């Protein structure tokens, strides 16, 4: 393949041509990107100002297409990235009708977006809703937690949530599916004293159900734990044939952790150790495993001595 050799003057002319061409392309691109264009961007709807006496159910997706007018720069760098990622829609007019027109709320929609972006229309332009009578229901509130305690510390009593119940308002069909509600996960570490905090209620994913209140106060009693040992008699359960069962040994040593504040009051009356004769009758076990039938909720079992006992059935 022949190699084209350019003289020094020809090389200069060629470089000047390339430079001018690049400058022309850059100028054209700059002017083109400064022009106005219309592009489509998806966004999620967030409803506000719910109708006070009517429970609603949206008959379409909560994602719509925005027809956005912007520069070529926005089309190049910001397409499909509307900021913020959602827009609020006022549902106040659902008090008197069953649809919402975006054309009536374009000014409000544009006020929520960046100033350089302008929404000129929304597809679909009309949102339709199905209605039912609004019901009220109270359900218990449950705490979700991920707690870590300092060494030898732990929960020493019942966790208190205030309020214990939350009030839900919405369509009866949706409320029937809800029997309890949870808080957001409460996280803390190295706890060594009674812990009090305010935790948000878990966010509602059903747009037509409202929740009150939106937060709760939690109180978790915390104390230092120490080891304690008690000796308990072993009972025999499920002895339906009234067999004479002799156990060896007859008592078990229970070692557990208990809070300092409860150390004196926790005694044998709070615990019950037993063996199940069905383990021999139906399972054929040669030894019976000891089971704690009753044990304080806020004590921690360390060990049982022994864990199994020998036995003799006397006829």
N, C-alpha and C positions, 0 to 999 in steps of 0.2 A: 504494500500500500504506500503510495507516494506521500512524502511529508511536505506539507506546504510551508515554505520558508518566507517569513515576512521581513521586510526591511524595517529599520528602526522607526522610520516615519509611519509605515503602515501599522506597526504595533501600537504606536501612540494613537493613531486614528481609531484602531479597533477598540482599545481601552476606553477612549473617549465615547465611542458609540455605546459600549456596554454600560458605562457609567450613566450616560443620558437615558438609556433604556430602563435601568434600575430606578433612576430618579422618577421617570415618567410613571412606571408601574407603582412606585411607592406613593406618588401624588394621587394617582387614580384610586388606589386602595384606600388612602386616607379619606378622600372625598366620598368614596362609596360607603365606608364604614360610618361616616358622619350623617348619612341620610337616614330617614325614618323608615322602619319596617314594622310589619305586624307578624308576630310569631305566637305560638301556642305553648302554654305552660300549665302543668297540672298543679292543683293545690288541694288541701284538705279543709273542710268546713268545720268551724267550731261554733256551736249554737249558743246564743245568749238571750236573756229576757224571755224565758219560757212562758207560755200561757199559764196563768195562775190556776185555772179550774179545768183545764183540758189536758189529758195525757196524749201524747202524739207518738206516731211511728212513721219515720221517713220512708217513702215509697221508692227511693232511688239511692244510689251510692252517695256517700259523703265526700266523694272526690269529683271535682269539676274541672273543666278546661277553661282557662282564662285566655282571652284574645288580648295580647299585650302589645302596645305600641312602644317601640324603643329604637335606639340607634343600632347600626350594624355592629358596633362594639359590643353592645349588650347581646345581640343575636349570636355573636361569636363566642363570648365568654360566659354569659349568664342564662342561656337558654335552658329551660326546664329547671331553673334554680330561682324561683320567686322567693324573695325575702320580705317578710318571714315565710316559713314553710306552710302556714295556715292562715286563713282569714276568718274573722268573726262575722256571723250573720245574725241580724236582729229578728227574732221570732215574735215580736210584739203583735204584729198584724194577724197572727194565728188565733187571736182572741175572737176575731170576727169572720175569718175565712179559713180555707184549708190549703192555701198555697202561698208561696213567697216569690216575688218577682225580683230578680237581681237588678233589673234596669232601674228599680226604685232605690237601690242601695249602692250604685256605682260610686257615688261621691264618698260614702263611708269606706268602701273597699279600697279606693285609691289612697285615702288618708292613712291606711294601714301599711302601704307599700313604700318602697324607697321612692324618693322624689323623681328620679329619672325614669321610673316605670309608670306607665299609664294603661290601665285596663279599659278597653273600649267596649267589650262585651263578654258574656259568660255563656258557656254551653254546658248543660241546658240553661236557658234563661229562667225557667220556672221550676220550683221545687214543690212537690205535692206531698201531703201528709194525711195519714189516717188517724182518726181520733177515737178515744174512748174516755169513759169517766175516770177521773183521777182518784186513786186510792192512796191511803196512808198505812204504813206498816212499820212496827218496831221489831228490830232483830238484835240479838246480842252481839256485842263487839268483842273480837278476839285479838289478842296481841301476838304479833310476829316479832321475834327477837333473835338476836345473835350476840350473846353476851359472854364476856370473858372476865374471870375473877382473879384477884390476887391469890397467891398460895394460901390455902387453908380457909378461904372465904367462899361463901356461896349463898344462895337464896334460903332464907330462914323462915319464910312465912308465905302467905297467899298474896299473889300479885293483885294490886288494886287498879282498876281502870275507871276513870271518871270522865264521861258517863259510862255505865255498863251497857247501855243500849243506844242505838242510833235510829233515827226516823227516816224511812224511805218514802218517797212520794212518786207515783207513776202509774202506768197501766196495770190493772190487776193481773193480767197474763204474765207480765214480766216479774211482778212482785212475788208471784207464787213460786218462782224458781229460786228465790233467795231465802235461806233460813238463818244465815249468819253473815257477818261482815268482818273484814280484817283491817288492821292498821298496816301502815308501811313497816318495813323491817327496822326495828330499833337496834342499833349497834353501839356497843361500848366495850372497853377492855380494861383490865386491871382494876376492877371495881372492888372496893373494900369498905364501903359504907352504904347505908340505905340510899337507893338510887331513885331520884325523882326527875321526870322529864316530860315534855309535851311532844307527842308523836302525831303526825298527820294520819288521817284515815285514808285507806287505800283509794286511789283515784277511780272514779266511776267510769266504766267503759260503755255503759248504756246511756246514750245521749238523752233519752226521754225519761230517765229516772234521776231524781234529785236526792241529795243526802244532807242531813243535818244532825249534828255538827260536822265540821270537816277536820277536826282534830280532837285529841283526848289527852288527859293527863294520866301518866302511869307512875305508880309507886311500887317499888320492888324492895321489900325488906332484906337487908344483907347483914350477915353477922359472921364472926370468926367461928370455925368449926374445930371441935376436938374429938378425940376418940373415946368411946365408952363401950364397956362390955357388960352384958346381962346374961344370966343363965335362965333358960325357959324350959318348962315341961313340954314334952312332945305329945300332941294329941293324935289319935288315930281317926281318920275320917272315912266315910263310905263303908263302914262296917255294918252292912245291912243284915247280915246273918248273925250278928251279935257274937262273933267269935272272940275268944279270949286271946288277945294279942299281947305278947310280952316283947318290949323293945330293949335293945342293948346298944348304947345307954338310953336312959329314960329322959335325959335332958340334953339341951344343945346350948353351946356358948355362942351368943350373937355379938359380934363386934361391928360397931357402926360409928359413923361421924354424926355429931349433933352440935347445934349452935350453942355457944356459951350461955345464951339467955334461956335455953330450954334444957340445959344439962340436968338440973335437979329434978324437973318435973317429969321427964321421960323415964318411965319405969316399965316393969313387966306387964302392966295393965294395958299398955299401948301396943303390945305385940302378941302375935299368936303363931306358934310353929306347929306344923302337922305333917304327918305322912299319910299317903293315900293307899289303903289296902288293895284298891283296884290295880295298883302297879304290880302286885303279886298275883291277884286273881286272874286278870285278863292279859297282862303282859308277861307274866312269868318271871319277874325280877327276883333275884335272890337277896337283894338289899333294897331298902326303901329310902328314896331321896326325901330329904327334909325340905318343906316348902313354907315360906313365910306367908301365911294367910292374911295377916294384918300387920302393917308396918307404917310408921309415921311418914307422911308424904315428904316432909322436908328434912328427913334424916337420910343418910346414905349408907347402905349396907356395904360392909367391908368384907366380912367372911363369916361362915358358919363352921363350927367345930363340934362334931364331925358334919360332913355334908350328907352322909348316908348312915343308916343304922341297920344293925342285924335284928332279926325278929324270929320269934317262935310262935306258931299257932297251936294253942292247946285245945284239944277236943274234949 
